[in-house]
Amino acid sequence: MSDAAPASPSGGSNPKRRRRWHRFVLRSVSLVVILTSLALVGGAVLKGLPIATPPWLQARIEGRIAEMVPTARVRFGEMVFVVGEGWRPKVRLRDVVISTPAGQEIISFNEFKATFATRPLLKGKIQPKVLSLSGVVARLKRDAQGRVSIRGGQAAEAPAREAATLPQLIGQMDEILQSPALGALRRVELRALTLRYDDERVGRGWTVDGGRLILQRDGRDLALSADLAVLSGGAGVATLAVNYNSRIGETAADFGVSFDGVAARDIAAQGPEFAWLDVLRAPISGSVRSGLNSDGRFAPSNATLQIGKGAVQPNALTKPVPFDGARSYFSYDPAKRLLRFDELSVRSPWITGQATGTASLTTEGAQGPLTELIGQITLSNLVANPFELYPEPVDLSEADMDFRLELNPFRITLGRLQISDRGKTLLVDGKLAADPGGWRLALDGRMDGLEPDRLLELWPEGVKPKTRKWLGDNLIDGRVHNIDLAFRTAPGKDQHSFLAFDFEKSTVRFLKTMPPITGGQGHFSLADDRLVVTVDQGEVAPPLGGSIRVDGSSFIIPDVRVKDGAPAVIRLQTRSSITAALSLINFAPLSVMDKVKMPVRLADGLADVKGTIAVPLKKGGKVQDVNYHFTGALRAVRSDVLVKGRRLEATELDVTVDNTGLRIGGPGRIDGVAFNGAWEQPIGKGATQSALRGQVTLDQAALDAFGVALPDGTVSGQAQADIAMEFARGEKPKFALTSALQGVRLRVPQLSWTKPAPTRGQLNISGRLGDPAQIDTLSVGGPGLSAKGTVDLNAGGSLNRIRFTNLSAGQWLNAPVDLIGQGAGKPVKVAVRGGSLDLRRAEFGPSQGGSAGPPMQITLDRLQITDTIALTGLTGTFDTRRGLDGAFQARLNGQTPVSGRVVPQNGRSAVRMTAQDAGGVLRSAGLLKQVTGGALGLTLLPVGSGGAFDGELTMGGIRIKQAPGIAALLNAVSVVGLINELNGDGIYFDKVEGRFRLTPDSLTLTEGSAVGASMGLSMDGVYALNSGLLNMQGTITPVYLLNGIGSVLTRKGEGLFGFHYTLKGPAKDPSVSVNPLSALTPGMFREIFRAPKPELPAVEGNTQSILPAKPAEAEKRVVPKYDGR
């Protein structure tokens, strides 16, 4: 069957040949009828009895036919005549063969029967009324252009009858039936018909065996019917029932075909309207009604198909898609090339439902095969269970589908599949193709919304069951919308699938042990085996701290297939109070706050935290297998817990927590002290303490805050310091503070020491926080000062004592020092507990006036005054308001006891010293060993800055024994009695005075005198301390008791008459020179013999050496005391 336009009646390969073939048939039949009729008359008397013709008569008949039709030869094996009821003559021929003159068979029959009309016979006309043929063999062919032809017999060269369509070919019977010889013909019957049908258009062929064909004529009406059995090569036999009705002389006709058990592919080959059945592998039963219109074109057809159990399988390599059966009622309009499905239903384990719709066809040329089918259908009563994935089939409301079907190769393009389910719509598009290696499928779908429970109903339990279970357990209630899905599969390649949707107002459980997300709004995606759930909005409600916003959080399973593979990853992004955030991470399996032994209410403020939790996807997983890492910002932080007993405040702090520990850091204030640091609490075995490390602003307020009580005014300005604090359970927190002190000014007024703010220094403080704080180490240093010690505080935090084990100030002080608190607002008391102080280098600040300075108790091991003079075992109490000012007791160079006073002078210290053993002092000082007894007064005034002193010395009641310099001098002036006295009990002096400048290298005596009853002496000059050499001069006055009467006109220690002398050389054995003429010169003129006074050595700095004022007393001349000698 075809919808191509028919050819004209003359359309054929050779019209003349066709007319000859017509004439041949007519003449052959007529001749057979005429010849046999002669015997009918003779056999009338033998009614009902068969009469066999003799061989000679058969030969005559065959010869006569050859004369009438020279182009054909007729042979038959037997001819029998019978006169039946009603005197209807019949003739029967067996083994009839009609061939060409060359002997090529045109057509053959096993049996030929003819019944003749009686009435024409009485008029001398022999007209068959019924013809019956049996054992007919014919060949029917449709060429590649769709034209059909029929031949009798098996020979391919036999004459053929051709037409544009099969109905037109049948319609050519009109020419035969309109001949006068067949005017009485009412019925033609073909039995045992064998028909070979070859269709070159599809390259296939079929064989019909044992068929029966009946043609009935009623006036001009013709009715053709046929029953055919089609041999398909298999065990089954398909049957066909064909009917055809027309009117002689008219082109219009209608026909129908009923069939049973015909293979779908066999039906698909019969026309483009059936071509879509080519992909089925199933038997089909049904019927088709159609016809020809007046111009020979096909009229619309109607078909009913009952499709048996089978499968969809376009080629042998594609996996069959089974079904139990199908049914279709459709019509086809060949003019419009439009299929209309009134019903297309299918029953299968995968899908059951009904469809209605239309499809437009496109063929390859006018008569070519189907190339494309574009359809729009509506599906209803859908029950789906693809691949039998569901325990019970899923009911779907209805669906609309737009698609394009291509058969060579097989490909379906799904433009739109709109499935309605419970008021929701799923839109699907994609492609399905049968490649040489198997199915290739690409589907994309979208759905506006769905309830979560319905989503699980539509999700097969056997497809990614773990993911389905996770979704059912963890995405609760709410609404699902904006669903996207995709599926890809191709021969030899991995399948790819995708499912994504948005959800809202849902409860999302991201970890079984943690509170779920409520009011969740977000996105779910399953790309192949990677599952991602993103929460755009939602909140979690932990037990403490209020709700937590988790907008932007997500849950990821990298591979849902792999057991014990990559862990699930929870990415949390939270905004809440600090308490709520800590409450959340304290749920198992994290239990962070329990692990660090800290309360959830650690601090007040806000927290923005994000991080990940990696959870192994395996049964029996342990807590230590869970890995987590969070970072974030804490804002407006306030805590009395983080640093116990301290108020911590910060605008913003960074927080980090993972399996190794918890860290909170950033800038802030502790008890008002600015800091920038981090508190860290390790997690795990052996993690028993936390630590705070960072930088603080060091000023007086910081020291006060941490209980470091230093004297007022000690610290001013600001510097940065590093601080470290350790918090161990059950112990007071440890702390350590270090600083370079750059930017802070330090002042120790007791030592007149100041570190300028820009200058670098060093500060170390360590101890334990508490009430009061415990300071185990205090170390401070700067240019010219270093100290190290401890601090003891009173219960209220006030200073009890700073105990410096070693305090060094420049190169002049090295001693243990205590600073003892005296109460609020009072200056501390200073106690020096040993060590050494060097007055040569000491530099005290200038007098500041005001009230009395803080008291200083000093116990020194050594007070160095000059290079050779030191006080040891010194004790005293000093005022430091104007410098070092106070009385003391000591021993000179560790030998002779002395007492005295130290007073500030020119930024240094002046010393006033007294002793009751002047001779012992001089011996201890290493100056004179020959002096004994007497009292001593010594004043040393610092001058300059190089360790020089201007001094005053007074002694009274001393004796000089065995002095080689004086002995030489006395011997030079021949005073024998004095020499004896010197070698005896010694020369007695009532008073000795001297003024000098003492430097590290020399002693310059500017004025010296000694007065006694026996003699008087004046002296000035230089004593080189480093070499022990003398260069002295003066006047010796013997018998000073009498000679001293004229002293008013001379220097102290000189009389009216005296001898000028010089002492030079080593002090142990000096060279003495006396000028005897000087004795003849009165004292007032003695300067002409005397050398100038020695010049004072130059010193650096202030050269003034003015002692503070002392009570004035009248200067009295000393009257030598006569002691009996």
BELCOR-V703325 format. One record per backbone hydrogen bond with DSSP energy under -0.5 kcal/mol. CO is the residue of the C=O (numbers start at 1). NH is the residue of the N-H. If there is no record, write none. Layout:
{{CO | NH} {CO | NH}}
This chain:
{{8 | 11} {10 | 12} {14 | 18} {15 | 19} {16 | 20} {17 | 21} {18 | 22} {19 | 23} {20 | 24} {21 | 25} {22 | 26} {23 | 27} {24 | 28} {25 | 29} {26 | 30} {27 | 31} {28 | 32} {29 | 33} {30 | 34} {31 | 35} {32 | 36} {33 | 37} {34 | 38} {35 | 38} {35 | 39} {36 | 40} {37 | 40} {37 | 41} {38 | 42} {39 | 43} {41 | 44} {43 | 46} {44 | 47} {46 | 49} {50 | 52} {51 | 81} {54 | 57} {54 | 58} {55 | 59} {56 | 60} {57 | 61} {58 | 62} {59 | 63} {60 | 64} {61 | 65} {62 | 66} {63 | 67} {64 | 68} {65 | 69} {69 | 72} {73 | 99} {75 | 97} {78 | 94} {79 | 53} {80 | 92} {81 | 51} {82 | 84} {82 | 90} {83 | 48} {84 | 87} {85 | 88} {87 | 89} {88 | 84} {89 | 116} {90 | 82} {91 | 114} {92 | 80} {93 | 112} {94 | 77} {94 | 78} {96 | 109} {97 | 75} {97 | 99} {98 | 106} {98 | 107} {99 | 73} {100 | 103} {104 | 100} {107 | 98} {108 | 137} {109 | 96} {110 | 95} {111 | 134} {112 | 93} {113 | 132} {114 | 91} {115 | 129} {115 | 130} {117 | 121} {118 | 122} {119 | 123} {120 | 125} {121 | 124} {124 | 126} {125 | 127} {127 | 117} {129 | 186} {129 | 187} {130 | 115} {131 | 189} {132 | 113} {133 | 191} {134 | 110} {134 | 111} {136 | 194} {137 | 153} {138 | 196} {139 | 151} {140 | 198} {141 | 149} {142 | 200} {142 | 201} {143 | 146} {147 | 143} {148 | 163} {149 | 141} {150 | 161} {151 | 139} {155 | 158} {159 | 152} {161 | 150} {163 | 148} {165 | 169} {166 | 170} {167 | 171} {168 | 172} {169 | 172} {170 | 173} {171 | 174} {172 | 175} {172 | 176} {173 | 177} {174 | 178} {176 | 179} {179 | 182} {180 | 183} {181 | 128} {182 | 185} {186 | 217} {187 | 131} {188 | 215} {189 | 133} {190 | 213} {191 | 135} {191 | 136} {193 | 195} {193 | 211} {194 | 138} {195 | 197} {195 | 208} {196 | 140} {196 | 198} {197 | 206} {198 | 142} {198 | 200} {199 | 202} {199 | 203} {199 | 204} {204 | 199} {206 | 197} {207 | 231} {208 | 195} {211 | 193} {212 | 227} {213 | 190} {214 | 216} {214 | 225} {215 | 188} {216 | 223} {218 | 221} {220 | 248} {221 | 218} {222 | 246} {223 | 216} {224 | 244} {225 | 214} {226 | 242} {227 | 212} {228 | 230} {228 | 240} {229 | 209} {229 | 231} {230 | 232} {230 | 238} {231 | 207} {236 | 232} {238 | 230} {239 | 260} {240 | 228} {241 | 258} {242 | 226} {243 | 256} {244 | 224} {245 | 254} {246 | 222} {247 | 250} {252 | 247} {253 | 292} {254 | 245} {255 | 290} {256 | 243} {257 | 288} {258 | 241} {259 | 286} {260 | 239} {262 | 284} {263 | 266} {263 | 267} {264 | 268} {265 | 269} {267 | 270} {268 | 271} {271 | 274} {271 | 275} {272 | 275} {274 | 277} {275 | 278} {276 | 279} {277 | 280} {279 | 313} {280 | 282} {281 | 311} {282 | 264} {283 | 308} {284 | 262} {285 | 306} {286 | 259} {287 | 304} {288 | 257} {289 | 302} {290 | 255} {291 | 299} {292 | 253} {293 | 296} {297 | 293} {301 | 332} {302 | 289} {303 | 330} {304 | 287} {305 | 307} {305 | 328} {306 | 285} {306 | 308} {307 | 326} {310 | 323} {311 | 281} {311 | 313} {312 | 321} {315 | 318} {320 | 322} {321 | 312} {323 | 310} {325 | 347} {326 | 307} {327 | 345} {328 | 305} {329 | 342} {329 | 343} {330 | 303} {331 | 340} {332 | 301} {332 | 334} {333 | 337} {333 | 338} {337 | 361} {338 | 333} {339 | 359} {340 | 331} {340 | 342} {341 | 357} {343 | 329} {344 | 355} {345 | 327} {346 | 353} {347 | 324} {347 | 325} {350 | 385} {352 | 383} {353 | 346} {354 | 380} {355 | 344} {356 | 378} {357 | 341} {358 | 376} {359 | 339} {360 | 374} {362 | 371} {362 | 372} {363 | 365} {369 | 364} {372 | 362} {373 | 375} {373 | 405} {374 | 360} {375 | 403} {376 | 358} {377 | 401} {378 | 356} {379 | 399} {380 | 354} {382 | 396} {383 | 352} {384 | 394} {385 | 388} {386 | 389} {389 | 462} {394 | 384} {396 | 382} {397 | 381} {398 | 420} {399 | 379} {400 | 418} {401 | 377} {402 | 415} {402 | 416} {403 | 375} {404 | 413} {405 | 373} {406 | 411} {409 | 408} {410 | 434} {411 | 406} {411 | 413} {412 | 414} {412 | 432} {413 | 404} {413 | 415} {414 | 430} {416 | 402} {417 | 419} {417 | 428} {418 | 400} {418 | 420} {419 | 426} {420 | 397} {420 | 398} {421 | 424} {424 | 421} {425 | 427} {425 | 448} {426 | 419} {427 | 446} {428 | 417} {429 | 444} {430 | 414} {431 | 442} {432 | 412} {433 | 435} {433 | 440} {435 | 438} {438 | 435} {440 | 433} {441 | 489} {442 | 431} {443 | 487} {444 | 429} {445 | 485} {446 | 427} {447 | 483} {448 | 482} {450 | 480} {451 | 455} {452 | 456} {453 | 457} {454 | 458} {455 | 459} {458 | 460} {460 | 463} {462 | 464} {464 | 468} {465 | 469} {466 | 470} {467 | 471} {468 | 472} {469 | 473} {470 | 474} {471 | 475} {474 | 476} {474 | 509} {476 | 507} {479 | 504} {480 | 450} {481 | 502} {483 | 447} {484 | 500} {485 | 445} {486 | 498} {487 | 443} {488 | 496} {489 | 441} {490 | 493} {496 | 488} {497 | 528} {498 | 486} {499 | 526} {500 | 484} {501 | 524} {502 | 481} {503 | 522} {504 | 479} {506 | 508} {506 | 520} {507 | 476} {507 | 509} {508 | 510} {508 | 517} {511 | 514} {516 | 541} {517 | 508} {518 | 539} {520 | 506} {521 | 536} {521 | 537} {522 | 503} {523 | 534} {524 | 501} {525 | 532} {526 | 499} {526 | 528} {527 | 529} {527 | 530} {529 | 531} {529 | 560} {530 | 527} {531 | 557} {532 | 525} {533 | 555} {534 | 523} {534 | 536} {535 | 552} {535 | 553} {537 | 521} {538 | 550} {539 | 518} {540 | 542} {540 | 548} {546 | 542} {548 | 540} {549 | 575} {550 | 553} {553 | 535} {554 | 571} {555 | 533} {556 | 558} {556 | 569} {557 | 531} {562 | 565} {567 | 558} {568 | 570} {568 | 615} {569 | 556} {569 | 571} {570 | 572} {570 | 613} {571 | 554} {572 | 611} {574 | 609} {575 | 549} {576 | 607} {577 | 581} {578 | 582} {579 | 583} {580 | 584} {581 | 585} {584 | 587} {585 | 592} {587 | 590} {587 | 591} {591 | 595} {592 | 596} {593 | 598} {594 | 597} {600 | 602} {602 | 641} {602 | 642} {604 | 638} {605 | 578} {606 | 635} {607 | 576} {607 | 609} {608 | 633} {609 | 574} {610 | 631} {611 | 572} {612 | 629} {613 | 570} {613 | 615} {614 | 616} {614 | 627} {615 | 568} {616 | 618} {617 | 564} {618 | 621} {622 | 625} {623 | 626} {625 | 627} {627 | 614} {628 | 659} {629 | 612} {630 | 657} {631 | 610} {632 | 655} {633 | 608} {634 | 653} {635 | 606} {637 | 650} {638 | 604} {639 | 648} {640 | 645} {642 | 644} {643 | 646} {646 | 648} {647 | 671} {648 | 639} {649 | 669} {650 | 637} {651 | 636} {653 | 634} {654 | 665} {655 | 632} {656 | 663} {657 | 630} {658 | 661} {660 | 683} {661 | 658} {662 | 681} {663 | 656} {664 | 679} {665 | 654} {666 | 677} {667 | 652} {668 | 675} {669 | 649} {669 | 671} {670 | 673} {672 | 674} {673 | 670} {674 | 697} {675 | 668} {676 | 695} {677 | 666} {678 | 680} {678 | 693} {679 | 664} {680 | 691} {681 | 662} {684 | 687} {686 | 688} {688 | 729} {689 | 682} {690 | 727} {691 | 680} {692 | 725} {693 | 678} {694 | 723} {695 | 676} {696 | 698} {696 | 721} {697 | 699} {698 | 719} {699 | 703} {700 | 704} {701 | 705} {702 | 706} {703 | 708} {704 | 707} {707 | 709} {708 | 710} {711 | 714} {714 | 747} {716 | 745} {719 | 698} {720 | 740} {721 | 696} {722 | 738} {723 | 694} {724 | 736} {725 | 692} {726 | 728} {726 | 734} {727 | 690} {728 | 731} {733 | 769} {734 | 726} {735 | 767} {736 | 724} {737 | 765} {738 | 722} {739 | 763} {740 | 761} {741 | 743} {741 | 744} {743 | 718} {744 | 746} {745 | 716} {746 | 755} {748 | 751} {748 | 752} {748 | 753} {749 | 752} {753 | 748} {754 | 756} {755 | 746} {756 | 759} {757 | 743} {762 | 781} {763 | 739} {764 | 779} {765 | 737} {766 | 776} {766 | 777} {767 | 735} {768 | 774} {773 | 775} {774 | 768} {774 | 776} {775 | 791} {777 | 766} {778 | 789} {779 | 764} {780 | 787} {781 | 762} {782 | 785} {784 | 810} {785 | 782} {786 | 808} {787 | 780} {788 | 805} {788 | 806} {789 | 778} {790 | 803} {791 | 775} {792 | 800} {792 | 801} {794 | 797} {798 | 794} {800 | 821} {801 | 792} {801 | 803} {802 | 804} {802 | 819} {803 | 790} {803 | 805} {804 | 817} {806 | 788} {807 | 815} {808 | 786} {808 | 810} {809 | 812} {809 | 813} {812 | 838} {813 | 809} {814 | 836} {815 | 807} {816 | 833} {817 | 804} {818 | 820} {818 | 831} {819 | 802} {819 | 821} {820 | 829} {823 | 826} {829 | 820} {830 | 857} {831 | 818} {831 | 833} {832 | 859} {835 | 861} {835 | 862} {836 | 814} {837 | 839} {837 | 864} {838 | 841} {838 | 842} {854 | 880} {855 | 830} {856 | 858} {856 | 878} {857 | 832} {858 | 876} {859 | 834} {860 | 874} {861 | 873} {862 | 837} {862 | 864} {863 | 865} {863 | 871} {864 | 839} {864 | 840} {868 | 870} {869 | 865} {869 | 866} {870 | 893} {871 | 863} {872 | 891} {874 | 860} {875 | 889} {876 | 858} {877 | 887} {878 | 856} {879 | 885} {881 | 848} {883 | 885} {885 | 879} {886 | 902} {887 | 877} {888 | 900} {889 | 875} {890 | 898} {891 | 872} {891 | 893} {891 | 894} {892 | 895} {892 | 896} {896 | 892} {898 | 890} {899 | 914} {900 | 888} {901 | 912} {902 | 886} {903 | 910} {905 | 908} {907 | 844} {908 | 905} {910 | 903} {911 | 913} {911 | 940} {912 | 901} {913 | 938} {914 | 899} {915 | 936} {917 | 921} {918 | 922} {919 | 923} {920 | 924} {921 | 925} {922 | 926} {922 | 927} {922 | 928} {923 | 926} {930 | 961} {932 | 959} {933 | 919} {934 | 918} {935 | 956} {936 | 915} {937 | 954} {938 | 913} {939 | 941} {939 | 952} {940 | 911} {940 | 942} {941 | 950} {943 | 948} {948 | 943} {949 | 951} {949 | 998} {950 | 941} {951 | 996} {952 | 939} {953 | 994} {954 | 937} {955 | 992} {956 | 935} {958 | 989} {959 | 932} {959 | 961} {960 | 987} {962 | 964} {963 | 967} {964 | 968} {965 | 969} {966 | 970} {967 | 971} {968 | 972} {969 | 973} {970 | 975} {971 | 974} {974 | 976} {975 | 979} {976 | 980} {977 | 981} {978 | 982} {979 | 983} {980 | 984} {981 | 986} {982 | 962} {987 | 960} {988 | 1014} {989 | 957} {989 | 958} {990 | 957} {991 | 1011} {992 | 955} {993 | 1009} {994 | 953} {995 | 1006} {995 | 1007} {996 | 951} {997 | 999} {997 | 1004} {998 | 949} {1001 | 1025} {1001 | 1026} {1002 | 999} {1003 | 1005} {1003 | 1023} {1004 | 997} {1004 | 1006} {1005 | 1021} {1007 | 995} {1008 | 1019} {1009 | 993} {1010 | 1017} {1011 | 990} {1011 | 991} {1013 | 1041} {1014 | 1039} {1015 | 1012} {1016 | 1037} {1017 | 1010} {1018 | 1035} {1019 | 1008} {1020 | 1033} {1021 | 1005} {1022 | 1024} {1022 | 1031} {1023 | 1003} {1023 | 1025} {1024 | 1028} {1024 | 1029} {1028 | 1067} {1029 | 1024} {1030 | 1065} {1031 | 1022} {1032 | 1063} {1033 | 1020} {1034 | 1061} {1035 | 1018} {1036 | 1038} {1036 | 1059} {1037 | 1016} {1039 | 1042} {1039 | 1043} {1040 | 1044} {1042 | 1045} {1043 | 1046} {1043 | 1056} {1044 | 1047} {1045 | 1048} {1046 | 1049} {1047 | 1050} {1051 | 1054} {1056 | 1083} {1059 | 1036} {1060 | 1075} {1061 | 1034} {1062 | 1073} {1063 | 1032} {1064 | 1071} {1065 | 1030} {1066 | 1069} {1070 | 1072} {1071 | 1064} {1073 | 1062} {1074 | 1076} {1075 | 1060} {1075 | 1078} {1076 | 1079} {1077 | 1080} {1078 | 1081} {1080 | 1082} {1082 | 1085} {1083 | 1086} {1085 | 1088} {1086 | 1089} {1086 | 1090} {1100 | 945} {1102 | 944} {1105 | 1107} {1118 | 1120} {1120 | 1122} {1121 | 1013} {1121 | 1123}}
